[in-house]
C-alpha cells in the first residue's frame, strides 16, 4: 500500500468504514461461493449417477445465487455512498484551506486547482468503488476457498497455493509502469484544464490581437498530447489484463488436468472433482479483479497525492496552535503595529516588503502611496491574513496577529479591493454579502450611504435586478459603490481600501470619493491611493518604495473638503 493510501485511510473515516464493510461482505461472499460450488457439484453428481433430483437442491442453488446478487448490490450501493462521503470530506478540506489562503493565483494556476477540485477528485470513484472492494475480496475470498479445497482435495489446493502468488507478482511488475504513465496523464490533463481556463478568460484580448486561432491550435495540441498519454496508459492496462488472464488460465489448467486424470483413474470421485473445478477459478478471480481495478484507480491515487500536496502547502498557515487561538482584541481601540515585517513571494528574488515598521493608532486615516509593485497591496494582504510574514510580526493591541483566529479577526475588517468581485446574483444579495442576515431596510440604507441608491433604483428590477458574472451590467464606478455599500453594511471598525478610485472617470471618481470619505468617518482606515482625490482626507501619508517605508509625513493641514 502506498503512503498516500495509508493517509487516505488515516484522514478520511468514510474509507475506513468502507473497507470494514467490504471485508465483511467479502467474507459472506466467500461463504456463498463455497456453498454454490458444493450445491452445484452435488446436483450434477447426483444427476450423472441417475439419482432423482430433490426439490431442495435447485431451491438451495437459487437461494445462493440470490444471496450473491444481493451482496453485489449492497457492495455497489455502499461503495458509491462511501465515495461520495470521502470526496465531500476531501473537497471540503481543500476548499477550506484554499479559502483561508491568499486570493492570489496558486501554484499551478487557478485552472489546475479547478481541475483538481472537480474532475480530479471524481477520479477517486474507481479507487473507492472498485479497487478497495476488490482488495478486500482478494484478501478474504482466496483464503476461504483454498481452505475449503484443502478439506476437499489437498493436492489440488496445494497447486493453487503455489500458483496463486504469480498473479500479484506479474501485476506488480506491470503496475510500476502504469503508475508512471498515469502520473504523466494527470499532469497533462491538469495543464490542459489550466490553459483552457486562461484562454476562455482572456478570449476578448486574444480576439483583439488576432491570436485566438493560435491559442485554439495550442489547446488542440495539448488535448492531443493528453489523448496520446491516455492511449499509452490504456495499452499498458490491456497488457496487464492479458498477462493476468493468461497466468490465471494456465493456473486453473494446472488444477483441472490432474483432477481430470485422477477422475479417469478412479482415485477421486465426481463430486469432489466438480467442487475442485468450480472453486479453482473462484480462487484466482478476486486477484484478477484487483489487477483490473488497479489500472482504473491509478489516476485516483495520483490525484490524492496532488490533493494532499495542496493541503500540506497550506498546513503551516492553518495548523492549530497547541493553546488555541488568542482572543481578538477590540479592534476599534487597538493599535496595529508592523514590526520589521518582511514578505517574500515564490519566484521573486527581491522581497515584496523589506523590514517594514509602521504603527496605526485607533481612528487613524493612513494613505499608502508609491509606485506599482512597492508593496502597498501586500501590506493590506498581511492584515487580511492572506499573506504570512517571513520575518517580523504584526500585533493587534499587543497580540500577535498570527495567534488570532483569522475568521474572527476578519469580522473586524471591511475590505474594498481595487476590482471588487460581484457575483451572479441580485444587487441586494451582493450588498448583503457584508452581513448576510441584514434586512431589506438595512441594505437600502447601506446603498444610500454609498451613494448607490439612485442607480440601483433605476435598474429594471431595482434591488432585485440580477447581475451577470463579475457584475456584468454595472459600470466600474457602480461596482465600486456596491462594494462600499457592503462595507457600510458590515460596519467594521477597521477599513482596508485598495485604490477604490482607480480606473474611474471623473464623475464616478467623485461619487466613490464622497462615499469612501463617509465610510471612513469614525473608523480606522488604511487606504492604498494612486490618485490624489483621497489624500486630503488622510492623517498621514506613508510612501513605500521597493518594499520599504520612507519617512511618513503628515497630510496637508488645510481644511478638508466635506463629503
RANORTA-V386548 format. One record per residue. RES is the residue in one small letter. SS is DSSP state (@ for helix, = for strand, . for the rest). PHI is phi as a letter, one per 30 degrees, with the letter a starting at -180 (* if undefined). D_LAST is the distance of its C-alpha to the last C-alpha in Angstrom with 1 decimal. Layout:
# RANORTA-V386548
RES;SS;PHI;D_LAST
RES;SS;PHI;D_LAST
This chain:
# RANORTA-V386548
x;.;*;67.3
x;.;d;64.4
x;@;e;61.9
x;@;d;59.1
x;@;d;61.3
x;@;d;61.9
x;@;d;58.2
x;@;e;57.6
x;@;d;60.1
x;@;d;58.7
x;@;c;55.0
x;.;b;55.4
x;@;e;57.4
x;@;e;58.0
x;@;d;60.1
x;@;d;62.3
x;@;d;62.9
x;@;d;63.6
x;@;d;66.2
x;@;d;67.9
x;@;d;68.2
x;@;d;69.4
x;@;d;72.2
x;@;d;73.3
x;@;d;73.4
x;@;d;75.2
x;@;d;77.8
x;@;d;78.4
x;@;d;78.6
x;@;d;81.2
x;@;d;83.3
x;@;d;83.2
x;@;d;84.2
x;@;d;87.2
x;@;d;88.1
x;@;d;87.7
x;@;d;90.0
x;@;d;92.6
x;@;d;92.7
x;@;d;92.9
x;@;d;95.6
x;@;d;97.6
x;@;d;97.4
x;@;d;98.5
x;@;d;101.2
x;@;d;102.6
x;@;d;102.5
x;@;d;104.4
x;.;d;106.9
x;.;i;107.6
x;.;d;106.4
x;.;d;105.0
x;.;d;101.2
x;.;d;99.8
x;@;d;97.1
x;@;d;95.1
x;@;d;94.7
x;@;d;92.6
x;@;d;90.6
x;@;d;89.9
x;@;d;88.9
x;@;d;86.6
x;@;d;85.0
x;@;d;84.4
x;@;d;82.9
x;@;d;80.6
x;@;d;79.6
x;@;d;78.7
x;@;d;76.6
x;@;d;74.8
x;@;d;74.1
x;@;d;72.8
x;@;d;70.5
x;@;d;69.2
x;@;d;68.7
x;@;d;66.6
x;@;d;64.4
x;@;d;63.8
x;@;d;63.2
x;@;d;60.5
x;@;d;58.8
x;@;d;58.9
x;@;d;57.5
x;@;d;54.5
x;@;d;53.9
x;@;d;54.2
x;@;d;51.9
x;@;d;49.3
x;@;d;49.5
x;@;d;49.4
x;@;d;46.6
x;@;d;44.6
x;@;d;45.1
x;@;d;44.1
x;@;d;40.9
x;@;d;40.0
x;@;d;40.7
x;@;d;38.9
x;@;d;35.9
x;@;d;35.7
x;.;d;35.9
x;.;d;33.4
x;.;d;32.1
x;.;c;33.8
x;.;d;36.9
x;.;d;39.8
x;.;d;43.1
x;.;j;44.9
x;.;j;41.8
x;@;d;40.1
x;@;d;43.0
x;@;d;45.6
x;@;d;43.7
x;@;d;43.4
x;@;d;47.1
x;@;d;48.0
x;@;d;46.1
x;@;c;47.5
x;@;d;50.7
x;@;d;51.6
x;@;d;51.8
x;@;d;53.7
x;.;d;56.4
x;@;d;57.1
x;@;e;58.8
x;@;d;62.1
x;@;d;62.2
x;@;d;61.6
x;@;d;63.4
x;@;c;66.4
x;@;d;66.8
x;@;d;66.5
x;@;d;68.9
x;@;d;71.2
x;@;d;71.2
x;@;d;71.9
x;@;d;74.8
x;@;d;76.1
x;@;d;76.3
x;@;c;78.0
x;@;d;80.0
x;@;e;82.3
x;@;d;83.3
x;@;d;84.3
x;@;d;86.1
x;@;d;88.0
x;@;d;88.9
x;@;d;90.5
x;@;d;92.2
x;@;d;93.7
x;@;d;95.2
x;@;c;96.4
x;.;a;97.6
x;@;d;96.8
x;@;d;98.0
x;@;d;95.5
x;@;d;92.7
x;@;d;93.6
x;@;d;93.1
x;@;d;89.6
x;@;d;88.7
x;@;d;89.8
x;@;d;88.0
x;@;e;84.8
x;@;d;83.1
x;@;d;83.5
x;@;d;80.7
x;@;d;77.9
x;@;d;79.3
x;@;d;79.1
x;@;d;75.8
x;@;d;74.3
x;@;d;75.6
x;@;d;74.0
x;@;d;70.9
x;@;d;70.0
x;@;d;69.8
x;@;d;67.8
x;@;d;65.0
x;@;d;64.5
x;@;d;64.4
x;@;d;62.0
x;@;d;59.6
x;@;d;59.5
x;@;d;59.1
x;@;d;56.0
x;@;d;54.4
x;@;d;54.9
x;@;d;53.5
x;@;d;50.3
x;@;d;50.0
x;@;d;50.4
x;@;d;47.8
x;@;d;45.2
x;@;d;46.0
x;@;d;46.0
x;@;d;42.5
x;@;d;41.2
x;@;d;42.9
x;@;d;41.4
x;@;d;37.9
x;.;c;38.3
x;@;d;40.4
x;@;e;38.1
x;@;d;38.1
x;@;d;41.9
x;@;d;42.5
x;@;d;40.4
x;.;c;42.6
x;.;i;45.8
x;.;c;46.5
x;@;d;46.6
x;@;d;50.4
x;@;d;50.8
x;@;d;48.7
x;@;d;50.7
x;@;d;53.8
x;@;d;52.3
x;@;d;51.6
x;@;d;55.1
x;@;d;56.6
x;@;d;54.8
x;@;d;55.9
x;@;d;59.4
x;@;d;59.4
x;@;d;58.4
x;@;d;61.1
x;@;d;63.7
x;@;d;62.7
x;@;d;63.0
x;@;d;66.4
x;@;d;67.6
x;@;d;66.5
x;@;d;68.3
x;@;d;71.5
x;@;d;71.5
x;@;d;71.1
x;@;d;74.0
x;@;d;76.1
x;@;d;75.4
x;@;d;76.4
x;@;d;79.6
x;@;d;80.5
x;@;d;79.9
x;@;d;81.7
x;@;d;84.6
x;@;d;85.0
x;@;d;84.7
x;@;d;87.3
x;@;d;89.7
x;@;d;89.3
x;@;d;90.1
x;@;d;93.1
x;@;d;94.3
x;@;d;94.4
x;@;d;95.8
x;@;d;98.7
x;@;d;100.4
x;@;d;99.9
x;@;d;101.5
x;@;d;104.4
x;@;d;104.9
x;@;d;104.8
x;@;d;107.6
x;@;d;109.6
x;.;i;109.2
x;.;d;107.7
x;.;b;104.6
x;.;d;104.4
x;@;d;102.4
x;@;d;100.0
x;@;d;99.0
x;@;d;98.7
x;@;d;96.4
x;@;d;94.1
x;@;d;93.9
x;@;d;93.2
x;@;d;90.5
x;@;d;88.8
x;@;e;88.9
x;@;d;86.2
x;@;d;84.0
x;@;d;84.1
x;@;d;82.7
x;@;e;80.3
x;@;d;77.4
x;@;d;77.5
x;@;d;77.4
x;@;d;74.5
x;@;d;72.7
x;@;d;73.2
x;@;d;71.9
x;@;d;68.8
x;@;e;68.2
x;@;d;67.3
x;@;d;65.1
x;@;c;63.2
x;@;d;62.9
x;@;d;59.6
x;@;d;58.2
x;@;d;59.3
x;@;d;57.6
x;@;d;54.4
x;@;d;54.6
x;@;d;55.0
x;@;d;51.8
x;@;d;49.9
x;@;d;51.1
x;@;d;50.2
x;@;d;46.6
x;@;d;46.6
x;@;d;48.1
x;@;d;45.5
x;.;c;42.9
x;@;d;45.2
x;@;d;44.3
x;@;d;40.6
x;@;c;41.3
x;.;d;44.6
x;.;d;44.5
x;.;d;45.0
x;.;e;48.1
x;.;d;46.3
x;.;i;43.6
x;.;d;39.8
x;=;d;38.4
x;.;d;36.1
x;.;d;32.4
x;.;d;31.0
x;.;d;28.0
x;@;d;25.2
x;@;d;22.6
x;@;c;24.9
x;.;c;26.7
x;.;c;26.7
x;=;c;26.8
x;=;b;29.3
x;=;c;30.7
x;=;c;34.2
x;=;h;35.9
x;=;d;34.8
x;=;b;36.5
x;=;b;36.1
x;.;c;38.7
x;.;c;38.5
x;.;e;41.9
x;.;i;43.2
x;.;c;41.2
x;.;d;43.1
x;.;d;40.1
x;.;d;37.9
x;.;d;34.3
x;=;b;33.4
x;=;b;35.9
x;=;h;36.1
x;=;d;32.3
x;=;b;31.5
x;=;a;28.0
x;=;b;26.7
x;=;b;23.5
x;.;d;23.1
x;.;e;21.4
x;.;i;17.7
x;.;d;17.7
x;=;c;15.1
x;=;c;17.6
x;=;c;17.3
x;=;c;20.6
x;=;b;21.7
x;.;k;25.1
x;.;d;27.3
x;.;d;27.9
x;.;i;30.4
x;.;d;29.6
x;.;j;29.0
x;@;d;25.3
x;@;d;25.5
x;@;d;28.7
x;@;d;27.0
x;@;d;24.8
x;@;d;27.9
x;@;d;29.7
x;@;d;27.3
x;@;d;27.6
x;.;i;31.3
x;.;d;31.9
x;.;b;33.6
x;.;c;36.0
x;.;d;36.5
x;.;d;39.9
x;=;b;39.9
x;=;i;37.9
x;=;a;35.8
x;=;b;32.4
x;=;c;32.2
x;=;b;30.0
x;.;h;30.8
x;.;i;34.0
x;=;c;35.1
x;=;d;35.7
x;@;e;33.4
x;@;d;36.6
x;@;d;38.1
x;=;d;35.3
x;.;d;35.6
x;@;d;33.3
x;@;d;32.5
x;@;d;31.7
x;@;d;29.5
x;@;d;27.5
x;.;d;26.6
x;.;c;24.5
x;=;c;22.6
x;=;b;20.0
x;=;b;20.4
x;=;c;18.4
x;.;d;20.9
x;.;d;20.7
x;.;b;22.8
x;.;d;22.4
x;.;c;25.6
x;.;c;25.8
x;.;c;29.1
x;.;d;31.5
x;.;b;30.5
x;=;d;28.5
x;@;d;24.7
x;@;d;24.8
x;@;d;27.0
x;@;d;24.9
x;@;d;21.9
x;@;d;24.5
x;@;e;25.4
x;@;d;22.9
x;.;a;25.0
x;.;e;28.2
x;.;c;29.1
x;.;d;25.9
x;.;d;26.6
x;@;d;25.6
x;@;d;23.4
x;@;d;21.5
x;@;d;21.2
x;@;d;19.7
x;@;d;17.2
x;@;d;16.1
x;@;d;15.9
x;@;d;13.7
x;@;d;11.3
x;.;c;11.3
x;.;h;11.1
x;.;c;14.8
x;@;d;16.7
x;@;d;17.3
x;@;d;19.1
x;@;d;20.8
x;@;d;22.2
x;.;d;23.5
x;.;d;25.5
x;.;e;29.3
x;.;c;29.3
x;@;i;25.7
x;@;d;24.9
x;@;c;28.6
x;.;d;28.6
x;=;d;30.3
x;.;c;29.0
x;.;d;31.3
x;@;e;31.8
x;@;h;28.7
x;@;i;26.5
x;.;e;28.6
x;.;j;27.4
x;.;c;23.6
x;.;d;22.0
x;@;d;20.6
x;@;d;17.0
x;@;d;17.9
x;@;d;19.8
x;@;d;16.9
x;@;d;14.7
x;@;d;17.9
x;@;d;18.1
x;@;d;14.7
x;@;d;15.9
x;@;e;18.9
x;@;d;17.2
x;@;e;15.4
x;@;d;19.0
x;@;d;20.7
x;.;h;18.6
x;.;c;20.1
x;.;d;19.6
x;=;c;19.6
x;=;c;17.4
x;=;b;19.0
x;=;c;17.0
x;=;c;19.4
x;.;h;17.9
x;.;d;15.6
x;.;c;14.8
x;.;d;18.5
x;.;i;20.7
x;.;c;18.0
x;.;d;18.2
x;@;e;15.6
x;@;d;14.2
x;@;d;14.2
x;@;d;12.7
x;@;d;9.6
x;@;d;9.5
x;@;d;10.4
x;@;d;8.0
x;@;d;4.9
x;@;d;7.6
x;@;d;8.8
x;@;d;6.2
x;@;d;6.5
x;@;d;10.1
x;@;d;10.7
x;.;d;10.3
x;.;i;13.9
x;.;b;15.4
x;=;d;17.4
x;=;b;16.0
x;=;c;18.0
x;=;c;16.5
x;=;d;19.0
x;.;b;17.5
x;.;c;19.6
x;.;d;17.0
x;.;c;15.1
x;.;d;11.5
x;.;c;10.8
x;@;d;13.3
x;@;d;11.4
x;@;c;9.8
x;.;c;13.4
x;.;d;16.0
x;=;b;18.8
x;=;c;19.7
x;=;c;22.8
x;=;c;24.9
x;=;c;27.4
x;=;b;30.5
x;.;h;33.4
x;.;i;32.4
x;=;b;32.2
x;=;c;29.6
x;.;d;29.5
x;.;e;28.8
x;.;d;25.2
x;=;b;23.3
x;=;d;20.5
x;.;d;17.3
x;.;e;16.8
x;.;d;16.9
x;.;d;15.1
x;.;e;12.3
x;.;d;9.0
x;.;d;6.5
x;.;d;3.8
x;.;d;0.0
